[in-house]
């Protein structure tokens, strides 16, 4: 925060001090209020927000102990913990300064002060407040258990902070196990709708018959087992966020019904002719890449544009090298606490094995491997032998590697390059050494 935007209160029983402070600060700050009577501090800070309060330490007491200043400092902090307080006195006392700082003062100055020193002290305090607020905002992203220090995850955090306060529809792309549901929850938790419902639906698991009743609801008697009215997920999320996971797996018929609801902003429950207005923020997720969704034989382009105002691509764990150990330590501490074990440390071999593994199952696979390691370990130091990776993922990878047909190799190579370039066809074609047209022909050939 700049000094010119600051709101400052000066409290001192010396009228000359107040005059000098007002003349010094009025041309530099947005607003400067001076007050001789400390008894008015409470009403002043309750009526308006101050960034800094400059407070005298001695008022009516004959013996200048500074106790009055400490008393009013405590009162101020009880009302507003965030306001910065600079204590000022004519009696320099190191013990008193230390006591004041322990009670929450931001700085301590001795009369007569030097104007440049006072302005410098105020500027430093305002800079610290600004930095603290910025860090607090960054912390909002972490509260949904999203951890990451890699460049790719910092980009994800940046996008969340930008788009969360808006009502834009969001499409989250990423492989299975990358934490798409956590990203969706973080967006909701940092939005203006955070105090309203967050409703998650795995639409890929819904059959054709369940899709409409689950999402749009139904009236009593709409079908054989409809024995009472039931709200659908759209209505349940009213005012909040509706998260549709695995959106890439729904049929074209289901896509058409969903598109109609999103266009009209209303749902009609089964068995009813009365549409119900909806007010929701939509977040969708899929493990398909954007090029697969662009295939109109599988997904409607008009629906993509509806659900994809902004897209967030969650990087796979193999592209987050610097995050693997960070996440590992988090999960180890989590499961040590869950299973009532002593805190664990990890040795060099354990760390190397983590870093050299490709994690086809992403963060989910890492989490399960570490839970197993914590459960099975007999001591509080985890070594290389304690880290066993999922046979499910390994079997999948080994069976895939056995297929050495030329077409299979070409198809897998194209998929990997397109995924690496986040669906950018021009970049992918250049990396593969072929033209865009040739790449599109192969995409159609392999039905990618």
Secondary structure, 3 states (H helix, E strand, C coil): CCHHHCEEEEECCCHHHHHHHHHHHCCCCCEEEEECCHHHHHHHHHHCCCCEEEEECCCCCCCCCCHHHHHHHHHHHHHCCCCEEEEEECCCCHHHHHHHHHCCCCEEEECCCCHHHHHHHHHHHHHHHHHHHHHHHHHHHHCCCCCCCCHHHHHHHHHHHHHCCCCCCEEEECCCCCCHHHHHHHHHHCCCCCCCCEEEEEHHHCCHHHHHHHHHEECCCCCCCCCCCEECHHHHCCCCEEEEECHHHCCHHHHHHHHHHHHHCEECCECCCCCEECCCEEEEEECCCHHHHCCCCCCCHHHHHHHCCEEEECCCHHHCHHHHHHHHHHHHHHHHHHCCCCCCEECHHHHHHHHHCCCCCHHHHHHHHHHHHHHHCCCCEECHHHCCCCHHHHHHHHHHHHCCCHHHHHHHHHHHHHHHCCCCHHHHHHHHCCCHHHHHHHHHHCCC
